[in-house]
Amino acid sequence: MKTVLLASLAIAIAISDCYGIEKRPYMIKEDFGTALLDECSLQYYYYVPCPTYSWFWGFSGWSPGEVIGTFFTVGDVSTGGFDVCDSSNCYQIVGLRFLDFAGYGTTYPGLFTVQFDIYCADENGCPVGPSLWDSGPIETARDWNVLPIDPPVDVSSCFIDAGPPGSHARFLVTATHIGTDCTFPEWGLDNISNLLDEGCELHIVGCLPALYPRPHNSHYPVMHSGFYGVDFAYCPPQLFEDGGDTTWDGSVYGFVELAWRIELACQPDAVEATTWGNLKALYR
């Protein structure tokens, strides 16, 4: 508990040269139907229809150089109603989807640029070894963003079960803020407190029910999303507390996950499924 309190103070100090993390609630509809049929998807954030839209938080106030991220383990049950990815065969990352409430695309280039990286990860979500891939500068857009990754990133070097065959790749996806405007991006994270205020039934159709507070009462013993500071000053990362929680340890609503989803291609059909033409046709 003491660690969480210190973590919260550290975040406030670390970004004081901007203005601190701002949190705003939003309602938005999930963007279903964007995954290729012969691939698998993995996410940890909640989407709870109320009745057709769900609540999210928009977090902004990032200083240049600060890193946020989510780590994934292939074989985990996804909260998005997707089938469990085959832990031995699904290890080619072909896409990343994320939510931004403030982006304006290339209208104001350079203000809110980010760079995504992928690392192998340890059990705490900390990077192991050098980056396996970086996106270069990315200008995010408002709403759901889809970032195709071509050629795919092979994370078989991140298997935590050596095998043979190896399985359960665990990897970290990060975004480093390299723009100059603190208000961009306004990253989307899931939101329990507003759901409860609106009287929504806490369930997710076709997948895991929405348990809270996290991680005190959760399907997973840890959270997957966090704030890593500048140059990974914080590892394990500092957790993002629900914007409606006024406690120092997240004991009421708990912590929230970035609205990020990973798309994975699975062998032996990965080569055909991950061509650039197929990905572009999917997201037109």
N, C-alpha and C positions, 0 to 999 in steps of 0.2 A: 504493500500500500504506500509506504514511504517513497518508494521508487517512482510511483506514478505521480505523486505530488511534485517531486523534484523535476520530473520530466515536464510537467505542465509549466513550471516556472522557467525551465530552460528554453522551451519553445518561445515563451513571451519575451525573454531576453534576446534570444537569437535573432528575432525578426523585428526588434525595436527600431532599427534604422528604417523600416518601412512604416507600419503603423499597427502591427499585430494582426493576428488572424481575425478576419471578419467572417461571420456565419449568417447566411440568409436561407430561409426555407423556400422550397419551390415544389410545385406539383407538376409532374410530367408523365407522359405515357411511355411505356417501354417500346422499344423498336424491335419487334419480334421478326422472325423470318429472315434474318440476314446470314445465318450460318450455312455453309455448304453441307449438303446432305451426307457426303462421304467423309466428313471431318468431325471433330468433337470440340466442344466448348467448355470452358471452366471459368466460374466466377464465384465470388464469396459475398457480394452485396445482396441486400434484400430488395425484392420488388414485390410490394404488397398492394394489389389492386383495391381501390377505395372510391367507387366501385371499379372504375377502369383505369384510373390514374394512381400513381404512387407518389409519396413524399420523398424528396431528396434535400440534402443540404448543399449549398454552394459555399465553399471555403476559398477565400482570397486573402491577399496580404503577404505575398511571397517576395523575398529579396533575391537579387541575382545570386546564383550559386547554390541556393538551397535545393535539397533533394527530397522528393517524396517517392513512395513506391508501394508495391504489393508483391508478395511472394506466393508462388503457386506450387502445388505438388500434384503431379499427374496421378490419377487414381482416387483423388478426393471426390466426394459427392458434391456436385455443383448445386448452388442454390437457385439456378435458373431453370430447373426442370429438364436439364439435358441428361442423356445417358452418361454413366461413368466412363471416362476415357480409359482405354486399355493401357495399363501402366507399363507394359513391355513394348508396345508398338507405337504409341502416340508420343512422339518426341520431336516433331518438326513444327516450330512455331511459324504460322503463316499469316497471322493478323492479330491486331490489338484494337479493341473498341473501348472508348472512354467518353466521359460526359463532361462538358464544359458549359457553364451558363453565361459566360461573358465574352467569348471569343468573337472576333469579327473577321476571321480569315486573313486575307492579304490586304484588307482595307487600310490597316495601320501596321505595316510590316516592321518587325523589330521590337515592338512594344511588349509583346507577350510570348516571345519565342521560347520553346522548350526543346530539350534533346532527350529522347528515350534511349535507355540502355538495357541490355539483358545480361545477367550474371548467373552463374551457379550460386546456390544459396545454402547456408547451413540451417539448422533447426530453429534458429532465432530470426531468420530472415535477413541475415547479414551476407554481404557478397563474399564469394570464395573465388579468388583468382581475378584475372582481368575481365573486362567486358567482352562478351562474345559477339556483340553487335551494338552499333549505335545508329540512330536514325538520321543524324545530322540535324540541323535546325529545322524545327517544325512549327508552323503557324497554325494554332488550333482554331477551330470554328465553333460557333455556338451550337448547342444541341449535341446529339450523339455523333462522335467522330469515329471513322473506321480507317485504320492505318494498315494497309496490306504490307506484308514483309516478303520481299522477293529479291534474291532467293531465300527460301526458308532458313530459319536459324535452327541448327541441329543441337539439341540439349541432351543428347545421350551421354555426354561427358559429365552431366549433372545427376546421373543415376545414384540414388542413395542405397539401393539394393544391388550389390555387385553381380549377383547371378552366378553362373549363366542360367537364363538370359538376364541381363540387367533390367531394372525396372524402377518406377517411381522417380522420375526426374523432378528435382526441386530447383526452382529458379526464381530469380528476383527481377522484376521489371521496374525500372525507375524513370522518373522525369526530373531533369535538372532545369531549373529556371534560369534562362540566360537572357531573358528580355529585360527591359528597363522600366516597365510599368507594373507597380505592385498589384494592381487590380486585375491583372490577367495572368494565367487563366483563373477562372472561378470554378475550381474542380468540383464535380458532383460526387457526393457521398450519400449513402443511404440514411434514412431518417426514421427513427422509431417514435420520438416524442410527439411530433405533429400527427402521426398516424393515430396515436392513442387519444390525443386531444380532439380529433375528428370522429372518434368512436369507430374506427375501422376494426374489422376483425383481423387479428394477426395470424394470417396464414398465407401461404404462397401456393397457388394452384399447381398441382402436379409435381411438387417437389418438397423440400424441407419446410416445416412450419417455422415461423419467425419467432425464435426464442430470444428473450432479453432478460436482464441486462447481459451484454456480452463483455468479456468472455466468461463472466461469473456463471452464467447459465446459458450454455451454447452447445451447438453440435460439435464445435471445435474448441479445444482447450486453450487456443491462442487466437489472437487477431492476426490478420495477414497484412493490413495496411498501416503505414506509419510515416513519420517525419524523421528523416535521416540527418538533417542539418546540412551544413556546408562541408563537402568532402567527407561525408559519412562520419561526422562528429558524434552522432548518436547511433550506437549499434549495441544491443537491439534498438530498433527505432522507437520513437515516442508515439504513443497511440493517439488517435483522433477521438475525442470525446463527443458524444451526441450534443448538438447545440442547445438542446433543452435541458441538459443535466447540469445542475448547479452544485453537485457534490465534487469533492476533490479527487474521488477515486472512481467515479463513474458508476456508483452503486445503484442509481435509480434506473437510468436507461442504458448505461453501458457505453461501449465504444462503437465506432462506425467504420465501414469499409469503403474504400474508393470504388466508384462505379466503373470498374475496369473488367473487361472480359478478354480472355485469351482464346484464340482459335488455333487448333492443333491438327496437323495432318497425320494420318496413321499409315504405316507400312502395311502391305506392299504397294498400295495405290497412291502413295503420296506424290510421286513425280507427276502423274497425270493430273491430279487434283489441284496442284499448287501453281499452275502456270499463271503468268501475269494476265493473260487474256481472260482466263476463267474468273480471276478475282475482280478485274475491272468490270466484267459483264455482271457479276453478282451485285455490285454496289452502284450501278447506274441509276 
